[in-house]
């Protein structure tokens, strides 16, 4: 039996399905990067789509306003 890797969204915990439009994200020294899905970089953060990417961006902006954006 083959082992399947379950990838979940870091915002809503939905399990990745090939039909979803998934995005990758990671922190940089300047904030966060959100980009298209690429299997080569799937060990970064995971977002299931535009709605969760917006929530992630909103949280990052809120953190920057509190001075928590650069750890």
C-alpha positions as YAML, in Angstrom:
chain: A
units: angstrom
residues:
- id: 1
  name: UNK
  ca: [0.00, 0.00, 0.00]
- id: 2
  name: UNK
  ca: [1.35, 3.41, -1.00]
- id: 3
  name: UNK
  ca: [1.76, 6.16, 1.56]
- id: 4
  name: UNK
  ca: [-0.06, 9.39, 0.69]
- id: 5
  name: UNK
  ca: [1.06, 12.71, 2.06]
- id: 6
  name: UNK
  ca: [-1.80, 14.79, 3.44]
- id: 7
  name: UNK
  ca: [-1.26, 18.50, 2.96]
- id: 8
  name: UNK
  ca: [-3.56, 20.86, 4.83]
- id: 9
  name: UNK
  ca: [-4.23, 24.58, 4.56]
- id: 10
  name: UNK
  ca: [-2.44, 26.56, 7.29]
- id: 11
  name: UNK
  ca: [-5.53, 28.78, 7.74]
- id: 12
  name: UNK
  ca: [-8.61, 26.53, 7.50]
- id: 13
  name: UNK
  ca: [-7.13, 22.98, 7.77]
- id: 14
  name: UNK
  ca: [-8.85, 21.69, 4.60]
- id: 15
  name: UNK
  ca: [-6.99, 18.72, 3.03]
- id: 16
  name: UNK
  ca: [-5.39, 19.35, -0.37]
- id: 17
  name: UNK
  ca: [-7.24, 17.99, -3.38]
- id: 18
  name: UNK
  ca: [-5.74, 18.14, -6.89]
- id: 19
  name: UNK
  ca: [-8.74, 20.20, -8.08]
- id: 20
  name: UNK
  ca: [-8.09, 23.05, -5.60]
- id: 21
  name: UNK
  ca: [-6.02, 26.10, -6.58]
- id: 22
  name: UNK
  ca: [-3.39, 25.87, -3.87]
- id: 23
  name: UNK
  ca: [-0.74, 28.46, -3.05]
- id: 24
  name: UNK
  ca: [2.54, 28.36, -1.15]
- id: 25
  name: UNK
  ca: [3.67, 30.92, 1.40]
- id: 26
  name: UNK
  ca: [6.74, 31.59, 3.52]
- id: 27
  name: UNK
  ca: [8.24, 34.35, 5.64]
- id: 28
  name: UNK
  ca: [11.00, 36.54, 4.24]
- id: 29
  name: UNK
  ca: [13.03, 39.26, 5.89]
- id: 30
  name: UNK
  ca: [10.55, 41.77, 4.41]
- id: 31
  name: UNK
  ca: [7.27, 40.03, 5.34]
- id: 32
  name: UNK
  ca: [5.52, 37.12, 3.66]
- id: 33
  name: UNK
  ca: [5.68, 35.71, 0.14]
- id: 34
  name: UNK
  ca: [2.57, 34.12, -1.39]
- id: 35
  name: UNK
  ca: [2.98, 32.37, -4.73]
- id: 36
  name: UNK
  ca: [1.64, 29.62, -6.99]
- id: 37
  name: UNK
  ca: [1.78, 25.95, -6.02]
- id: 38
  name: UNK
  ca: [4.91, 24.09, -7.07]
- id: 39
  name: UNK
  ca: [5.53, 20.49, -5.97]
- id: 40
  name: UNK
  ca: [9.26, 21.24, -5.71]
- id: 41
  name: UNK
  ca: [8.61, 23.78, -2.93]
- id: 42
  name: UNK
  ca: [5.67, 22.08, -1.18]
- id: 43
  name: UNK
  ca: [7.54, 21.99, 2.16]
- id: 44
  name: UNK
  ca: [6.71, 25.70, 2.64]
- id: 45
  name: UNK
  ca: [3.40, 26.88, 4.08]
- id: 46
  name: UNK
  ca: [0.16, 25.93, 2.33]
- id: 47
  name: UNK
  ca: [-2.94, 27.95, 1.45]
- id: 48
  name: UNK
  ca: [-6.00, 26.39, -0.19]
- id: 49
  name: UNK
  ca: [-6.95, 29.43, -2.25]
- id: 50
  name: UNK
  ca: [-7.59, 33.15, -2.55]
- id: 51
  name: UNK
  ca: [-9.78, 33.44, 0.54]
- id: 52
  name: UNK
  ca: [-7.22, 31.90, 2.89]
- id: 53
  name: UNK
  ca: [-4.39, 33.83, 1.19]
- id: 54
  name: UNK
  ca: [-6.34, 37.03, 1.95]
- id: 55
  name: UNK
  ca: [-6.73, 35.98, 5.59]
- id: 56
  name: UNK
  ca: [-2.99, 35.24, 5.82]
- id: 57
  name: UNK
  ca: [-2.14, 38.63, 4.28]
- id: 58
  name: UNK
  ca: [-4.58, 40.41, 6.60]
- id: 59
  name: UNK
  ca: [-3.00, 38.76, 9.65]
- id: 60
  name: UNK
  ca: [0.49, 39.73, 8.42]
- id: 61
  name: UNK
  ca: [-0.58, 43.37, 7.99]
- id: 62
  name: UNK
  ca: [-2.10, 43.34, 11.48]
- id: 63
  name: UNK
  ca: [1.15, 41.91, 12.90]
- id: 64
  name: UNK
  ca: [3.21, 44.58, 11.10]
- id: 65
  name: UNK
  ca: [1.04, 47.28, 12.69]
- id: 66
  name: UNK
  ca: [1.84, 45.83, 16.13]
- id: 67
  name: UNK
  ca: [5.55, 45.60, 15.31]
- id: 68
  name: UNK
  ca: [5.50, 41.78, 15.23]
- id: 69
  name: UNK
  ca: [6.25, 41.37, 11.53]
- id: 70
  name: UNK
  ca: [9.97, 40.73, 11.83]
- id: 71
  name: UNK
  ca: [11.01, 37.96, 14.17]
...
